[in-house]
Amino acid sequence: MTIIAHPKNKKQEAAIEAILKALDVTFQKEEKSPYNPEFVTIVNQSLAEVKKGNYITLDPNKSVWENIK
């Protein structure tokens, strides 16, 4: 049997988990992201590049074209 619950907030989520644990019912949580997985991958790759120091800083007093020379 499968039961799917959609708690509206963290308080409801915690209550449901507590009840299931108290009844010794196995369950699994699925965290769904509102973002496209490909987009998340690209963002994470970009963050990794920044952490490595692979980025440029633009001077706000110059145009974009002057900054990339």
C-alpha positions in Angstrom: 0.0 0.0 0.0 1.2 3.5 -0.8 0.0 6.7 1.0 1.1 10.1 -0.2 0.8 13.1 2.1 1.3 16.7 1.2 2.1 18.7 4.3 1.6 22.5 4.0 4.4 23.5 6.3 7.3 22.1 8.4 5.2 21.7 11.5 2.8 19.3 9.6 5.8 17.5 8.1 7.3 16.9 11.5 4.0 15.7 13.0 3.5 13.2 10.2 7.0 11.9 10.6 6.6 11.6 14.3 3.4 9.6 13.9 4.9 7.3 11.3 8.0 6.7 13.5 5.7 6.0 16.6 3.8 3.5 14.6 7.0 1.9 13.3 6.0 2.6 9.7 8.8 2.9 7.2 8.6 5.9 4.9 10.7 8.0 2.6 10.7 11.7 1.8 11.1 13.1 -1.6 12.4 16.6 -1.9 11.3 18.1 -5.2 13.1 21.1 -6.4 11.1 23.8 -8.3 14.2 24.2 -10.6 15.1 22.3 -13.7 17.8 19.7 -12.8 20.0 20.9 -15.8 19.8 24.4 -14.6 20.8 23.3 -11.0 23.8 21.5 -12.5 24.9 24.5 -14.5 24.6 26.8 -11.4 26.6 24.3 -9.2 29.3 24.1 -11.9 29.6 27.9 -12.0 29.8 28.1 -8.2 32.6 25.5 -8.3 34.5 27.7 -10.8 34.1 30.7 -8.6 35.5 28.8 -5.6 38.5 27.9 -7.7 39.0 31.6 -8.4 38.1 31.3 -12.1 36.2 34.5 -12.6 36.7 38.1 -13.6 35.6 41.3 -11.8 34.1 44.1 -13.8 34.9 47.8 -13.2 31.5 49.6 -12.8 33.0 52.8 -14.2 33.7 51.1 -17.5 31.5 49.7 -20.2 31.2 45.9 -20.5 33.3 46.1 -23.7 36.1 48.1 -21.9 36.1 45.5 -19.1 36.6 42.5 -21.4 39.6 43.9 -23.3 
